[in-house]
Amino acid sequence: SQLRWQDFSAQREWRTALLLRGLPSSLCLPGHLEGLLKHHGLNGLVSSVRVPRSLGGRSTGYAVITAASVKEVPRLAKFFHGRVFGRTPVAVSFAPVQSAAGRKSAASVVTSSAVAAASGLGFGRNQTASLGSCLE
């Protein structure tokens, strides 16, 4: 999901988890991304760092960082977006999964979209309701 600066300035944004793609494997080692944040004075802006590994234990090249507050998200996003640590620039977007409060809001948006899409495709109301309950 794309970051929109005008949503931050208008205080319409609530998401705090950022997806960082294109990280080199060296930054995906335990503690390395946290060290980078600390080196640049950004560690106080972050409440959590998750660096997933593949089933084989290899680097996936991405991480999810959660800002301590919505106010900190633009600073973190601007720090990482387009920065080259390896061969490719880092791409920043919102992570697909946010906090519990965020998931409920996202579920209502997805449910609304599903209702609109289902009405055009002739699906019944019961299928849409079950989609919404799965998301919550």
HUHUUR-V369076 format. One record per backbone hydrogen bond with DSSP energy under -1.0 kcal/mol. NH is the residue of the N-H (numbers start at 1). CO is the residue of the C=O. Records with the same first field share a line. If there is no record, write none. Layout:
BEGIN
NH: CO, CO
END
This chain:
BEGIN
7: 4
8: 4
9: 5
10: 6
11: 8
12: 7
13: 7
18: 65
19: 93
20: 63
21: 91
22: 61
23: 61
27: 24
32: 29
35: 31
36: 32
37: 33
38: 34
39: 35
40: 36
41: 38
42: 37
45: 42
46: 43
47: 66
48: 66
50: 64
54: 58
57: 54
63: 20
64: 50
65: 18
66: 48
67: 16
68: 45
72: 69
76: 72
77: 73
78: 74
79: 75
80: 76
81: 77
82: 90
83: 80
90: 83
91: 21
93: 19
94: 1
95: 17
103: 99
104: 100
105: 101
106: 102
107: 103
108: 104
109: 105
110: 106
111: 107
112: 108
113: 109
114: 110
115: 111
116: 112
117: 113
118: 114
119: 115
120: 116
121: 117
122: 118
123: 118
128: 124
129: 125
130: 126
131: 127
132: 128
133: 129
134: 130
135: 131
136: 132
END
